[in-house]
């Protein structure tokens, strides 16, 4: 299997892109599975359990967008008994009771052992996760103070649940919809619907729960060293000369800078209304940056890296520098100025999005991309979040040419730690937000 980042780097200075591809173990160990015609219970550890129900009797053994590894390499000791039609599975940490019917609160329960300080250490299917100590959120855009966070994998009640039923699968394939797939891997909806849950019954062993979450979903890759330094960003129009003058000032004041973050005014924003709005753009604004290649080289000469802000939602329109080549490859009518829509569910579009639009800009000196996606969670593929797709393929693409991969984007659900770095979105400067 070879799709997503998995660290097995041979060199800290010149990694091979293959080092960041997945060597996954998505199938559960057969000796850790207890199953019937329509149900399957996988004991990944004595505390981490996969519960599946499938009306068709077909179960998923491939990686999903969230889960990569279901075989942790060891058998799980347990005692399995059947009484009055119910299967009872005892491990060192859990007691599972299941009636072998479609999952219900009456028919599926788990007791987490060794949790004496809560009366809610028994989970019934469908229970609200009241004691959950929470994870994170997609973004803090428009949040002034506290907001509701997604559930995490640790809880005061000793258990937490991740529902992976809607996650698409990652597959190796040379074709998609009968057409060549240049990536060799792709994302696809599940062939059959099933309920697919992961139960974390670690009690108050919080560090162990988080550790096994990372084993299940994949590790966080090592960041390039420059990413650990100071980044500078500000959202207002500035010129090439003003930006470099500010860098001179930082140097004079002995403030070391590692990353130049250049917000959206690097590209054309005041465009003919017939093309739409100016948030999306891929063509440098020559009035503000008369020689962007020299500008990027100047930053590199200072030992800095440069990232540019992207809002990809509106696709590539006829005024863009990259439009002629992309229009030809995508088969749109360039004479009629037909736009090339942003379509992350299309392997063809994603391939030429990198090859025709972004790679030439990287050759001019752009080091990595700031993906500022805020325009919804739907694509032309059922269940596919465009933000996840951007994070996944941008990160993988950035491992070209012996570089340590890096992207800069929002959180797109569990497993997003595989695509660092994540940012919060636009935060309000208030005491309430700081407190949160």
N, C-alpha and C positions, 0 to 999 in steps of 0.2 A: 504494500500500500504506500502511496506517495502523494500526499496532498497538502499537509499543513505543517507549521513549524514544530520541530522536535529537536532539542539541543543535543548534538553529538559532535561538537566542533573539534576540528583537528588543530586549529591554529587560532590564537587570540588576535592576531593581527591581519590575517588574510583568510577569512573563512570561505569555504566552498558553499555555493548556494544549495547544494544537495544536503548540507548539514542541517538546513532549516526545513527540510521536507520530512514528512511523517513516516516513522516506522511504528505503526500503531498495532495494538493487539485488541481489535474491536470485538472479537468473539469471546464469549464467556467460557471458562473451563467447563467441560462436560460434567466433570465430577463435582462441580459446585452448583449444578442446576437440579431443581425439583420441578416437575412439569406435568401437565395434563394436555388434553386435546386443544384447549383454547387458552390455557394459562401457562405461565412460566415464571418461576421465582429463581433468580440468580443471586447466590451468596458471593458477592465480590470480596467482602471481608466479613468477619463475624458481626460487624456493625453497619456495613453498607450493603443494601439489598436492592436489587432491581425487580420490580413487579410489572409484569406484562399481561394484558388480556387482549386477545385477537379473535374476533368473530370468525375470521377465515382460517384460523389455525396457523397463519404464516407470521413468523417473528423476524425482527430486524437484527442482523448480525454485523452490519456495516457501521462505520463511524457516522455520527451525526454532526451537525454544526457545533454542538456542545460537547458531546461525549466521544472520546477517541479510544480509551483503553478500558476494557472490561475484564481483562485477565491480569491480575496482580501477581501471578506466578506461583501461588501456593493454594493447596486445598484448604477448605474451611471445615473445621471440625463441627459437627452438628448431630443431633438426634432427630430423626423424622418418624413420627407416628401418625396413624389415622384412626379417628374415633368419631362415630356417628356422622360420617361423611365429611368431617373436617380434617384437614392436614395441619399438624402441629409441628413446627420446626423450632428446635431449641439450639441456640448458639451460646457462646460464653457471654454475649452481651444482650441478646434479644430472645423473646419468645413470640413466634409468629403463629397466628391462628387464622385459617382460611377455609371457607366452605366450598371451594372449587367452582363457584358460580361467578357470573359477572360481578366485578368489584362493587361492594356496597359497604356502608358503614356498619351494617349488621354482620357482614360476612368476612371482612378482612380487618384484622387488628394486629398491632405489635406492642408488646410491653418492653420498655427499655429498662434493663436491670441496673441496679446500683444507683438509682436516682431517688434519694429519699426525701429531698427537700421540695418536692412539688407533687401535687395530686393529679397532675396532667401528664404523667410519664407514659400513659397508654395512648397510642394513636389509633383512631378508627378512620378508615378510608373517607376522605372528604373533609376531615377536621380542619378548622381554621388554625393557622400557625400563630397562636396568640403570644407564645413566649419567645418567638423568633427574635434574635438579636440583630437581624437585618443585614443586608449587603450594601448595594449602592443603587444609583439611579442613572438613567440614560443621560440626563442633562440637568443643569441648574438654570437653564434659560427661563427667564420670567419668574424665577423663584426668589421671593423676598422673605428670607427666614426659612423655617423648617418646611420640608415637603415629605411626602410618603416615600419610603425607600422600598426597593424590592426585597423579598425574603432572601436570607443567606442560608448557610449550612450549619449554623450553631444556634442553640436555643436554651433558654432557662429550663424548659420542660424536657430537655435531653434528646429531642428529635427534630428533624427538619426534612422537607420533601422538595425535590426538584421534579417538575413535570416536563418531560422531554418529548411528549407525544406529538407536538406540532413541529418539532425540528426536522428540517430536511436532512437528507443523507449526503455524504461526500463519496463520490464514486470515481474510479479510474475508467476513462472512456476516451476513445479517439474520435468519436462522433457524437453530436448532440442534434437531435431531430433530423438525422440523416445527413448532416453537414459536418465538415471537419472541425474538430475541437483543438485549437492550437495549444491549449494549456495541458492537455493530457488527463486532467481531472476536472470534475465539475460538481455542481450541486443539483440534486434532484428530489422532488417530493417522494415520500414513501409510496411504494406500490400498493400497499394495503393499510387501512387505518388500524391503529391499535392504541391502547392505553399503555404508556411507557413511563413509569415513575422510578425515581431513585430515592430511597429512604436512608437518611443519615441518622443512625441511632447511637450516637457517641456519648450520650449523657453529657457530662461537663468536661469531657476530654476534648476541649475546643481546638487545641493546636493539632491534635491527631485528625480531627474532622476536616480541618482546612487542608492539611497535608494530603489526605486521601482525595479531597475534591480536586486538587492539582494533579494527582496521579490519574484520576478518572478523566479529566478534561485536557490535560497537557500542561507542560511547564511554561513559565514566563521566560522568554529568551533574554540573554544578557544584552544590555544596552550598549551601544557605542559609547566610548569614554566621553566624547564631547557632549553627550546629552546630559551629563552630570553637572555641567557648568551653568553659568548664568545665561538665560535667554532674555531677549528684549523684544517687546511687542507693544504697539499702540495703534488704535484704530482711528486714524484720520489721514487725509492726504498729505504726503510729504514728498519732497523731491529727492533725487539721487544725491545731490550735493548736501542737502540738509541731513540726510541719513548718515552719510559718511562723516559729516562734521560732528554729529552726536557721538559716533564711535570714537572720533578723535578726543572728544571731551571725556568719555569714559576712560580712555587710555591715560589721559593727562591726570585724571583723578585716581588712577591706579585701581580701577574697577574692571576686573577681567571679564570679557564677554566671550561666550562660546557659540551662541546661535543667534543669527539674525532672523527674526520672524517678521515677514513682510505681509501686512494685511491686504485686504482685497483691492485697494486702490493701485496696486502694482499693475492691474490689468485695466482695459477700457471699461468704464462703467457708464459713461454718458453716450448711449448708442441711439440710433434711429429707432423710434418707438415701433416701427413695423417689425423689428426683430424681437420685441418684448422688453423685459427689464435688464438691468445691468449687473445683477448679482453674480451670475455665471459669466466667466470670462477666462480666456487662455491666450490673449494677445497683450503684450506689454504696452503700457501707456507711455509713448515716447515723449510726451510733453513733460511728464514727471521723471521719467527714466530715459534720457536721450541716448544712453549707451549702456544698456542693461548687462551686456556681456562684460564690459569693463567694470561695472558696478559689482557684479558677482565675483570677478577676479580680485578686486580690491578687498572684498570681505575675506576671500580665501587667503590672500596675502597676509591678512591680520591673524590668521589661524582660526577663522570662524567658519561655520557652516550656515547655509541659507535654506530657509523653507518658505514656501509661498502658500497663501490661503486659496482654497478651492471651494466653490459652491457648484457642484456638477449638475444640479437638477435640470437646468434648461438645455442641456446638450450642447452641440457645437453648431453655431449658426453661420450664415454666409459671410459675415464680415470678419470672421476669425482667420488668422494666418494659416492655421492647420486645416481649414475647411476644404480646399480643393482636393487634397490627397485623401482626406477622410471620406468626402462625398463620393469620390471615384470608387474607393474600396467598399463602401456601404451600398453603392448602387442607387444613390438618390439623385434627383435632377438638379445639378448645380446651376444650370442655366436659369431655372426657375427659383433659385435660391432656397430650395427645399431644405429645412433644417435636418440635422442628424440628431434624432432624439436620444436622450440618455437612457440606455437599456442594459442594466447590469445583468439581466437574465439571458442576454445574448452573448455566447462566446465570441462571435465575430465582432460585435461592437467592443467588447472588453479588450480583445486583442488589439484592435486598431486604435482604441482610446489610448492605450499605452504606446503603441508603435508610432502613430502619426501625430499624436498631440503631446504626450508627456515626455517621451524619450528624447526628442530633439531639444526640449527645454533643459533636460538634465545634462545633455551634452554641452549646453551653454553655461552650466554651472549651478543649476538647482540641485541641492543635495537630497532633499526629501520633501514630502508634501503634508500640508496641514489640511485635512479633510473636514470641512465645516458643513457637514450634512445636517439639515434640520427639516427636510421637506417630506416627512411622513415615513411610513414603514411598509409600503407596498411596492411590488414590482410585477412584471408579467408572469412570474412563477408563484404558484400558491405557497404562502408561508415564507417567502424569501424577503428578508429585510435588506433594502439597498445599502444601509450602513454596514451591516455585517459583510456583505459582498465586497464593498469598497475596502473595508479593513483587511479582509482576508487576502485579496488579490494585490492590493497596494503593498502590503507587507511582504508577500512572496516575491513580487516583482522587484522590490528594493534590495533583494539579496543578489542581484546581478553584479557581475564584474568584481567579484571578490569582496563585496562590501558587507558589513554587518547590517542586517535589515532594520529599518525603523520607519514607522509611520506615526502620525499625530492626529488623533481622532477621538470621537465620543465612544462611550460604552454601548455595545450592541447585544447585551445579554450575557448569561453565564458562558465562560470560555473566552471572553474578550481579552483576558489577560495575556493571551497568546499573541496579541497584536499591539505591543506598546509603541508609543506612550498614549494613555488616555487623558483627556482634559475635561473639565467640568462643564463647559459651555459658558455663557455670559452670566457672570454673577453680579448681583446688586451690591453696591458698596454701602452696607448698613450693618449696624451692630447685631441685628437679628441674624443676618446671613453669616456674619463672622462667628457668632455663637454656635450656629448650626454646623 
